[in-house]
Amino acid sequence: MARMTAARAAVEILKREGTTHVFGLPGAAINPFYAAMRADGGLSHILARHVEGASHMADGWTRARAGNIGVCLGTSGPAGTDMITGLYAAAADSVPILCITGQAPVARLHKEDFQAVDISSIAAPLTKMAMTVLEPAQVPGAFQQAFHLMRSGRPGPVLIDLPVDVQSAEIEFDPETYEPLPVYRPAATRAQIDRALDLLARSHRPLIVAGGGVVNADAADALVEFAELTGVPVVPTLMGWGTVPDDHPLMAGMVGLQTSHRYGNASMLDADFVLGIGNRWANRHTGGLDTYTRGRTFVHVDIEPTQIGRVFAPDYGIVSDAGAALALFVASARERAAAGTLPDRSGWAAACARRKATLLRRTHFEEVPIKPQRVYQEMNRAFGRDTRYVSTIGLSQIQAAQMLRVHRPRHWINAGQAGPLGWTVPAALGVAAAEPDATVVALSGDYDFQFMIEELAVGAQFRIPYLHVVVNNAYLGLIRQAQRTFDMDYCVQLSFDNINAPELGGYGVDHVRVAEGLGCKAMRVSDPELIGPALEEAKKLMAEFRVPVVVEVILERITNVAMGTEIDRVTEFEEPPAPGQGDGAPDPAPALADLG
């Protein structure tokens, strides 16, 4: 049996669980772990500028590819509390990340030692496990259980807290015989799937709602096959966006109060049956439940038993991993198709397609200052189907979800439920580190961008290129729009006269100089006709210098973005597009007959 420090055993387990990169910051209480990593040499470390940033980088790493689990390291005390927002964002969206913190020696945990805090108690509500390991020999079991829990059932984060003396103590551990624990995921039965399809068969205007669980299960292909077999249009949630390509004839549009399409809401309101797979009926998707559920039958499939009935009681619930359920849905649908018992949905699918072709929003504007809709039109023109978008919260994210095009799973990467400001820069770095050959495009408003702007230096130091579009209206735009209800515009202005950059004309922070000072490339655009050329130039700069490139677009100060309180009461602040003005809308859908 090999003898090694508990920290070295933990490093060996990380490698055998598939870890290749870690994000973090060293410190006195975690230095034994860093010493073990240095001695082993098998893990690449990316040094963040803030521990919260490291946790979001780990989050982006996980979301970038099926099977990834991001790892974040920090010392004791404030490093752990800095990770809490990252744990919250990951837990809210069912994303597994492993946060590892150093801790004061075991004998001094109760003595208010320097930077000693009960981080496992603080993190417990936001994790699947939060454990301070008090015995060195428990370290291997703690890490083995961490990966088992993160992968089993509804995915989620774990925090392991390691006192400094526990890390340094020697234990017996044989890495060569280590094996990950079997993963547990509940699976639907054939009888349950047949019951759900029987309910579907009785409907006339059915929809499938595809949530983030489909992405987590890497089951987008099965989802599309099931939709094509049955002819049922698909509504992706914000977390499920990309599971069916935007230009697929059965992509019916997103539904909701904010990140939604006009045609998606219209089709939902006309539907009489909804099959939800791997979704949680988030309130920004449903709006008022009376409006959302009235006149419709619901079947809900989710991996987490307590999610069934949490928001509203479905007519039928199935506890299952989305991938396992979809495999059975496909098998049953194939049999019914062969037997000629599947209903013909072509008329209903054509009605949804007509809405998709006509209920659009205008994107082509030529005004100066620039209207934000034009930015998304130009982004659609500049970036192809393989582009991976990263965003978190704000009017920029809401309008992007209304107007951008996404064609593949994990190509819209978004902190959906928590929506922490500042998430975008570090998460984009995590995505780009995980997929170094991908085109990664982040999108922020000016306030989100400023929250963790220092993490741009990480991209410069470690040569992690990505393109960051910053739409700057020098406002807390989403809060300003919400304050219209209170007839106020209070404490939401970010504008000021920058004494060092009078050319900004009151737009405040000089993001170009800040980004360049952090080792990146940056440019500013004030003319809508120059957005496209700037994006093309940014691509060239990324390829040449291998650093983040910022394209800041100066917007008009106030734009109200379409949103509402119910899915049948979304306020549209712009007139519908005339021919040629809706270029940001999805590409015309191919004919339904083309599905073959």
N, C-alpha and C positions, 0 to 999 in steps of 0.2 A: 504494500500500500504506500502511495506517495505521501510525503509530508510537506505541507506548504502553509502559507498564511491563509486565513479565511478570505482576505481580499483577493488573493491569487486564485483561490477556488471559485470565487464569484466571477472573475474575469474568464476563467476557463468555461464556466457555464454559459456566460453571455455568448461566447464564440459558438458553442455547440447548440445554442438556441437560435443561431442565425445572425447574430449581431456582427456588423462589420464597422459601423461608425457610431460614435457617441458625441453628444453635444454637451458642453458644460464649462464650468469654471473651477479650477482647483482652489483649495484653501486648507488651513491647518488640519481641520477635522476629517478631511477626505483625502489627505495626502498619502496615507498608506494604500488607498485604492489606486491613486495615480502612480505610485511606485510599482504596484503590481502590473498595471497596464504598460508602464515603461519597460519593465523587465520582460514581459511577455512579447510585446511588439506586434500583437495580432489585431489590434483595434486602432482605427484611425480616429483621432480626436479633433473636433472643430471647436475652437475657443470662442465662446460667445462674449458679448460685452455686458450682458445682463442675464441673470439666471432665468427670469421670466422668458426672455428671448430664447434661451436654450431649450426651455420646455416647449415653446411653439415650434422651434426647429425640429424637435423630435416628433411633434404632431404632424408637421408637413411631411417628414420622412415616412411616417406610417401611412398617411393618406395617399402617397404617390404610387404605391404598388401593392398588390395583393400579397399578403404574407409578411410585409415589413412590420417591425415593431421598433419605434424610435426610443432611444435611451438618453436620459438627461442626468447629468451629474452636478452636484453642488455640495458645498460645505455645510456646516451646522447653522442653526439659527436663522438669520434672514434669508439665506439661500433657499431653505425649505419653504419659508413663507412666500418668497418670490415665485415659487413654482405653483402656488395654489391656483392662480388664474389659469395656468396651463393645464393643470389637472381638471379644473372645471370645464374648460373648453373641450378637452378630450372626452370626459365623462358624458357631457351633454350630447355629443355626437357619436357615442359608441366607438371611440377610437382608442386602441390600446397603446399606451406609452408607459415606460418604466422610468420612474424618478428615483434616483439613489442619492441619499443625503448622508453626510457625515454627522457625527453627534459627539457630545462630551463623553468622557469615560463613564462606564456603567456606575461606578461608585459615586459619581458626582452628579448624576442626573437629578437628584432631589435637592441639591445644594445651590440652586440658582447659579450654576457655573456659567462662565462667559459663553455667550451664544448658545446656551442650552435651552431648547424649547421643546415642548411635547408635540412634535410635528406629526406623529402618527395619529394623535387625537384630533388635531386640526384638519388633517387630510382625510380622515375616515369617511366623512359623508360624501366625498367626491371620488372615491376609489373603490375598486373591488376588494382590495386589501391594503391596509396601511399598517406596517409592522416595524417596531423597533426591536432589533435582534439583540437579545441580552446574552446569549451563549454562542461562542464562536462555532461550535459544532452544528448549530442550527442554520448557519448561513447557506450551505448548499440546498437544504430543504426549502428554505425561504425563497430562494431564487427559482428553484424548480416549480414550486407552487405558484409563484408570481406569473411565470409564463403560461402555466396551465390555466390559471384563472383569466388572464388577459385574452386567451384564445377561445375559451369555453363560453357557451351561452352567448349572452349579449356582450360583445367586446367592451373593454374599458381599461382605464389606467390602474396602476399599482404604484405604491410608494414603499420603498424599503429604506429604513433608517439604520445606519451602522455606527455604533459608538467606536471611537478611534481605537480603543484597546481591543475591541472585538475584531476589527479589521486586521490588526497586527498579530493577533494570537495565532499560533500554529495548530493545524488540525490534520487529521488523516483524511485524504480525499483522492480518489482515483479517477481522473478525468476521462481516461480511456474507456471506462465502462459506464459513463454517464449517458442516460437516455432521457429525452423529454417525456413528460407524462402524456398519456393519451388525451386528446382533446374531446370534450363532450359538447355536442350540439344536438338539441332535440330535432327529431325528424317527423314530418307528417306521415300518416298512414294512407294507404290507397283508399280506404273507405272514407276518410275525411276529404280527400281530394275529389272523389266522385260525388260526395254530397255537395261540395262547393260548386262543382261543374253542373250538377243538377239545378242548383239555384240560378246559376248563370244562364242556363238554357231557357229558363222561364222568363227571362227579361227580354226587353225589346231594344233598350238603348244602354248597353253596359259600358263601363270604363274600368281599366286597370290603373290603380295608383301604385307607382313604383317608388319605394323609399330607399334610404341609405342602406338598409339591410341587403338590398340586391347588390349594391356595390361591395359591401363587406364580404358577401358570399361569393364574389367574382362570378355572378350569375347573369350578367347582362345578355349574353348570347341566348341563354335559355329563355329569358324574358321575351326577347324579340321573337324567338321561334314560337313561343306560346301565343303571342299576340297575332302573329301571322297565321298560325293554324286556325285560330278561332275568329280572326277578323275583328278583334276587339281593340279599339283605340286605347292608347296609353297616356296617362298623365304622370309625368315624373314630379316628385317633390323637389325642393331646392337641393336636398342632400342626394337625391336620386337622379339629378339632371345628368344626362349623358348616357344613361342606361339604354335609352332608345335614341338614335340620332335625331337631331332637330329636323332634318329634311326627310325623315322616314314618313311615308304616307299615313302611318298609324300613330305618329306622335301628335297628340291632340292639344298640347300646350300645357304650361304650368297653371296651377290654380292657386288663388290666394288673395290676400289683401294688399300685398306689396309686390313681392317677386312673382308676378303672374302675367299671363297673356290675356288679352281681351277674349280671344277665341277659346282659351282654356276654361275660363270662368263660364262662358256661355255654354260650352258643351257639358260642363259639370251640372249646371242648372237644368239642362235638358235631359240628363241621364236618369235612369230608373234603377240602376244596379251598379255597385262599386265593389271591386275586389282589391283590397289594400294588401300589398306584399312588402314586408320589411319597413313599414312606415309607422309613425306614432301619432298621426292626426294633430300635428302642431297647430297652435292657435293662429299663426300667421298664414297657414294653409287653409284652415277651415273657416275662420271668422266665426260668426255666431252659429252654434250647433243647430239651432232650429232651422235656419236657412240651409245649412249644408246638408242636413240629413233628411229634410222633409221630402216624402214621396220616393225615397230611395231605399233599397235593400243593401245591407253591407255585410261582406265577409272580410274578416281581418286575419292575416297570417303574420305572426311575429315570433321571433326567437325567444323573447322574454315573456313568461307566463303572465306576469303582473301588468304587462302592457295591454293585454286583451281586456277591454272594458274600462281602461283607466280614464279615457276622455269621454267616450260614450259606449254604450253596449251595442256591439254588432249583432246582427241576426245570426251569425255563425262565426265562431272563432277557432283558429287552428294554431297551436303552439308548434312552431317549426322554424328551423333555419331556412332562409329564403331559397338557397340553392337546392336543398333537399326537396322543398315543396315544389319548386319550379320543375325539377326533373320529373316528378310524378305528374304535375299538370301537363307537361309536354307528352309524356307517355299516354296518359288517358285521352288527351285531345287527339293524338295520332290515331288511337283505336276508334274513337268516335268519328273522326274524319273518314277513316277507311270504311266504317259501317254506314256512312252517310247520315249520321244523326246530329251533326253540328248544325245549328241554325245559320242561315245566311245573314251576315251582318253588313253586307256591302252597302246597303242604303244608308244605314246609320253611320258607317265609316265615311261615306261620301258627304254626308251632312256635316260631320266634324271637319272634313277637309275643306269644304266651302267656307266655313267660318275661318279656318286658318288662312285662307287666301284673301279674305276680305276684312276681317276685324283686326286691322293693323294699327300701329302707332307711327306717327311721323318721325323720321330721323334726319331728313335733309333740311338743314337750315344754313343760311349763308351769313347770318348776323355776326357782328363784332360788337362787344365781346361774344365769345363763342357760346352757343347753347350746348349743353352736355350731350344731347341726343346725337349730335354730329360726331362726337368722339367715338361712340360705339359703332356708328356707321363706318367710320374710317378703320376702326379695329377689325370689323368683319371683313373689310376689303384687304387689310394688310396681313392677317394671320389665317393660316390654313386649318384644316381639320384636326391636325395633330397638336395644336396649341393647347397648353395646359394653363388655365386661368386660376389665379389665386386671389381671394378677396375675403373681407370679413363683414363689415357693417357700414351703414350710412346710405345717403341718397345715391352715391356712386355705385354701391353694390346692388341696390334695389333696381336702379335703372339698367345696370348691366345685365341683370337677370331677365329683364323685360326685353332686351334688344340684342344681346350677343347671341352667337350660335355655338352650340356645344354638340359634339358628335360622338363622343366616346366616354365611357365611365372613367372616373378619376381625372377628367380633364376640366372639371369645375370643382375646385377645392376651396371649401368655404367653411368658416366657423359658424355653423348654422344657428344653434340655440343660444349659445353664450354670447357670440358676437363681440369679443373684446377688442376695443380699439388698440392698435399697435400690433395685432396678430399678423398682419399681412406681410411685413418685411421679413421677420424671422421664419414664418411658415413657408414663404416663397423660397428662402434659402434652403430650408429642409427639403422641399420638393426638388429644387434644382440639384442639390447634392445627391439625392436619391436617383435622379434621372438626368445625368450630366449631358446626354445627347438631345434632350428634349428642348423645345422652345417653351420657356416658362414666362408668362406675362402676368404680373401682379397689377392690381387696380386698387387705388386708394383715393379717398378724399384727402384734403390737406391735413385735417386733424388726425386721422388714423395714421398718416405717414409720419407725423411729428412724434407720435407716442414712443416709438422704438426706432427712431431714425438712426441711432448709433450702430444698429446691427448691420447697416450697409458696409461698415468697415470690415465685418466678417467676410462678406462677399469679396471685398477687395483683397484682403489678406490671403484668403484660401482659394482665390480665383474661381468663384462660383458665379458665373454670369447668368443674369436674368434681366428682363425688361420690366421696368416699373412705370406704369402710367399713373400720374398724379393729376387729378382734376381739382383745380384750386379755385374756389369761390370765396376764400377767406371767411368762411362761415361754418358754424355747426349746423349744416343744412337740414339734416333730418330733425334735429331738435327745434330749429327755427320753424320748420313746417308744422311740427306738432304743437308749437306754441300759438299757432293761428287760432286754435280752439280757445285759448285764453286771451286773445286779442293783445298779444305782447310779442316783443322781440327783445328778449332780456338775457344778458350774459352769454350770448351765442356769437358775438362778433369776434373774429380773429384778425380783422383788418387794423392796420396802423401804418403810419408813415415811417418806413425804415430809413433811418438817417444815413445808413451805409449803402442803400440801394433805392434812391429816389425814383429810379426808372420803373419801379414796381407799381407806382401810382397808388399806394395805400394798401396793397395786397399783403403787406407784412413780411413774413419770413422769406428770405432768399433761399429757396430750396436748392437752386442750382449750385450756389456757392457752398452750401452745407454738404451736399452730396459730393461735390468735387473735393472738398476738404477732407472727406472720409475716404478718398481714394477711388471714387467712382467717376463715371462720365455722366453728364447731364446736359439737357437743353430745355429751353422754354419756348412755347408756341402760343401766339396770340391771334393768329389768322387761321380760320378753318381750312383754307386751302393748303396750309402748310402742315397739317396734322399728318397726312399720309406720308409726305416726304420725310418728316421727322421720324416716324416709325421705321421707315426703310433705313434711314441713317443709323438709327439705334441698333438695328440688327447687325449692321456692318461693324459698329463699335464693339458690340458684344463679341463678335467673332474675332476681332483684332486684338482686343485687350483682355478678354476673359474676366470681366468685372461686371457688376450690376450697372445698368444704364437707365437713367431716369429721364422720362419725357414728361415735363410739366405742361399742362394745358390751362391757360388762364380763361376761366369761365365768366359768364355774366354772374353778378352777385346773387341773384335770386331766381331759382327755377323751382316751381312746384311739380313734384313727380307724382304720377298717377298712383293713387292708393285710396283705401276706404275702410269702412268698419264692417262691411258684409260683402260676400262675393258677388252679390247682386247690387251693391251700392259702392262701386269704385269710381271715384271722381277722376275724370280725364280733363287735364288742364290745357291740352292742346287739341286743335281741330284734327280730325282724321286726315291721313295723307292724301294728297292728290296723286295722280299717276307720276311716278318718278321721285316722289318724296319719301317713300317708305323703304329705302334701300337697306335699312338695318333689319328688316323683317326676315324671317327664315326664307331660304330658297324655295321656289315653287316645288310643291311635293310631286314626286312622280305619280303616274296614274296608278290607281289601286290594282289594276290588272297586271302591273309590272311585277307584283309580288310573286307571280307564277304559281 
